[in-house]
Amino acid sequence: MGPGPINADPRVLRAMSAQLVGQYDPAMTAYMTETMGLYRDVFKTANEQTLLIDGTSRAGIEAALVSMIEPGDRVLVPIFGRFGHLLREIAERCGAEVHVREVEWGTVFTPEQIEQAIIETKPKLLAVVHGDTSTTVAQPLDELGAICRAHGVLFYTDVTASLAGNTFETDAWGLDAVTAGLQKCLGGPSGSAPATFSAKAVELINSRKSIEAGIRSEGDPVVSPFGSATPIRSNYFDLSMIFDYWGAKRLNHHTEATSMLYGARECARLLVDEGIDAAVERHRMHGGAMREGLRGLGLRVFGDERYLMNNVTAVYIPEGVVGDAVRGELLDDFGIEIGTSFGPLHGKVWRIGTMGYNARKDTVLTTLSAFEQVLRRAGAPVTAGGGVGAAYDFYTDAHAASAAAAPEFAEADAV
């Protein structure tokens, strides 16, 4: 029950146990095509180039940035938590001239602040995290696409921590590049990075296309390091070739991580079957119950209440309580894992996740019950039954509100 990775859905693990097939077997290429379509639904996009990048979520970030950034490009990174620093780090390694703006952890930027930073720095690319689990807040993105279009800026975001648990709309919000990971609200293991790219981003990436020797056909592009465009600095993360691998050309760029593709496909299939909006509502419901339960135990929630993510909550560690000792006891005695945080929040907060397969009523109530006992043993003043009681109250109120809004579904929802 930490900030991720979480327990994978058993159906995903079962899918991953299927036998391997050749990467150009018709069944395999059909799985690839099907997976692209499923993730278009997950990302809420019509982008043709919607695919998987082999590797953890950081592989997706690196593939996007190394394929779009040329040395000397200006990149703007608004930082409100640990993973904004990661975007800065990767962009700098790509040779970018990186400009940053920072706000206090637990807060986010206003659209006006970001637009002003764009006017001041004139970047080629805006790179911003959507939900940052280190602070448990989500940066609103819905107004940033229009701002980027008005100033001719490409718009990239990492949605590893937020996708499928919080509202996210690639096309409606004007995103050019989006990358994610499976290990949080998508309910899978880390190791595959779903990603999607707009036509504008694809045009930029393909302007740097250089097919490697050995798989190059006559007429394939070769970008000279001394030409007007520089070749993409990574071979493995070269999206121009990966696009051709997933496309009709089936360029033999790498060997697909077959078992991870099975898992990623199943993650998306389950989400699409549930309904993306329904999955977001499930995370809002159980994440909200967890948050109210933690308050019911007497714990103080960290972060700006207006921007808290549905799927992870940070609470201050009570004075006099050793945070790591509590985490250790929860793990040893109850088999429940929670997290601490990084940087200025390390040792000051616990982070409790309610996401993916673990966004369920039983996990919420079990965690709150166990947490109460461990906190009491640690000497923290807790209200007996306060956590579970507050969560039950939240569920009751939420069900009543749902029934009032859609009475025809109330009986089925209760069942």
Helices and strands as residue ranges (DSSP letters): H 10-16, H 26-43, E 49-54, H 57-68, E 74-79, H 82-93, E 97-102, H 111-121, E 125-129, E 131-132, E 137-138, H 144-150, E 154-158, E 177-179, E 192-197, H 199-206, H 239-246, H 258-274, H 276-296, G 305-307, E 312-316, H 323-334, G 343-345, E 349-353, G 356-358, H 361-377, H 386-405, G 407-409, H 410-414
